[in-house]
Amino acid sequence: MTTILGLSGSLRSGSLNSSLLRAAVGQMPTGVTLEAGSIKGIPLYDGDVEAAQGLPEAVTTLKERIVATHGLLLVTPEYNNGIPGVFKNAIDWLSRPSADIPRVFGNRPVAVMGASPGGFGTLLSQTAWLPVLKTLGTAAYFGGRLQVSRASEVFDDDGTLVDERVRDQLRKFLAGFCEFVVAHQRGAR
Ligand SMILES: Cc1cc2nc3c(=O)[nH]c(=O)nc-3n(C[C@H](O)[C@H](O)[C@H](O)COP(=O)(O)O)c2cc1C
């Protein structure tokens, strides 16, 4: 069995990116499960807190969820043409202590997708993730991409994906990433 952990980079209840993650859960190919995790409850990174108390429980729990799964799917919003601070902050905490980076992120299959109400569908924030994924030593997935633009029209008021074309794109993107994750699982990690 193969399991992927998905994280939305938005905290708000009506998040388009959390809606995209929920839609993805229902579009997974046979044999692969997508678990929707959350960055909620992760405080702002503070080196003094880390030195005095170690990692917050929410961070430790999420780290171990990443380690227990076979791939990571980041569903990123775009703020000011970059990565939203809350999402980058969560990954920064998850990268501590740095000696643990190989265990948590090293050679781990990671894909990025995202949704925005604008016309470019998180193109620039997805690009901004690249140096982060490289620095952490992940096995980034480049076999496909999914940038959901005009996303307010793609989801209804309940956050349900109502656009057939985007559903098809999502299914294809996930199928490609899952193939990548399974191939990785079979090879040496
Ligand atoms: C501070 C801020 C900056 C934003 N900058 C961008 C941007 O550069 N590009 C873009 O497409 N949308 C931008 N937006 C709009 C977001 O894409 C939109 O709020 C989106 O719904 C956020 O994702 P969410 O629905 O998952 O919370 C910005 C929103 C905020 C709050």
The ligand as a MOL file (V3000), in Angstrom:
LIG
                    3D

  0  0  0     0  0            999 V3000
M  V30 BEGIN CTAB
M  V30 COUNTS 31 33 0 0 0
M  V30 BEGIN ATOM
M  V30 1 C -1.3070 38.7840 1.0060 0
M  V30 2 C -1.9070 38.2200 -0.2510 0
M  V30 3 C -1.1750 38.2610 -1.4190 0
M  V30 4 C -1.6900 37.6930 -2.5850 0
M  V30 5 N -0.9190 37.6640 -3.7110 0
M  V30 6 C -1.3240 36.9370 -4.7810 0
M  V30 7 C -0.4490 36.7160 -5.8930 0
M  V30 8 O 0.6590 37.1790 -5.9360 0
M  V30 9 N -0.9040 35.9710 -6.9220 0
M  V30 10 C -2.1550 35.4040 -6.9100 0
M  V30 11 O -2.5110 34.7090 -7.8600 0
M  V30 12 N -3.0140 35.5920 -5.8660 0
M  V30 13 C -2.6220 36.3390 -4.8090 0
M  V30 14 N -3.4400 36.5160 -3.7230 0
M  V30 15 C -4.7970 35.9860 -3.7920 0
M  V30 16 C -4.8200 34.5370 -3.3600 0
M  V30 17 O -4.4670 33.7180 -4.4580 0
M  V30 18 C -6.2250 34.1870 -2.8740 0
M  V30 19 O -6.4910 34.9140 -1.6920 0
M  V30 20 C -6.3850 32.7040 -2.6400 0
M  V30 21 O -7.7480 32.4420 -2.4270 0
M  V30 22 C -5.5400 32.2310 -1.4660 0
M  V30 23 O -5.5720 30.8310 -1.3610 0
M  V30 24 P -6.6540 30.0750 -0.4430 0
M  V30 25 O -7.9830 30.2670 -1.1050 0
M  V30 26 O -6.2280 28.6380 -0.4860 0
M  V30 27 O -6.6300 30.6650 0.9280 0
M  V30 28 C -2.9730 37.1050 -2.5660 0
M  V30 29 C -3.6970 37.0820 -1.3700 0
M  V30 30 C -3.1780 37.6130 -0.2240 0
M  V30 31 C -3.9620 37.5420 1.0690 0
M  V30 END ATOM
M  V30 BEGIN BOND
M  V30 1 1 1 2
M  V30 2 1 2 3
M  V30 3 2 2 30
M  V30 4 2 3 4
M  V30 5 1 4 5
M  V30 6 1 4 28
M  V30 7 2 5 6
M  V30 8 1 6 7
M  V30 9 1 6 13
M  V30 10 2 7 8
M  V30 11 1 7 9
M  V30 12 1 9 10
M  V30 13 2 10 11
M  V30 14 1 10 12
M  V30 15 2 12 13
M  V30 16 1 13 14
M  V30 17 1 14 15
M  V30 18 1 14 28
M  V30 19 1 15 16
M  V30 20 1 16 17
M  V30 21 1 16 18
M  V30 22 1 18 19
M  V30 23 1 18 20
M  V30 24 1 20 21
M  V30 25 1 20 22
M  V30 26 1 22 23
M  V30 27 1 23 24
M  V30 28 2 24 25
M  V30 29 1 24 26
M  V30 30 1 24 27
M  V30 31 2 28 29
M  V30 32 1 29 30
M  V30 33 1 30 31
M  V30 END BOND
M  V30 END CTAB
M  END
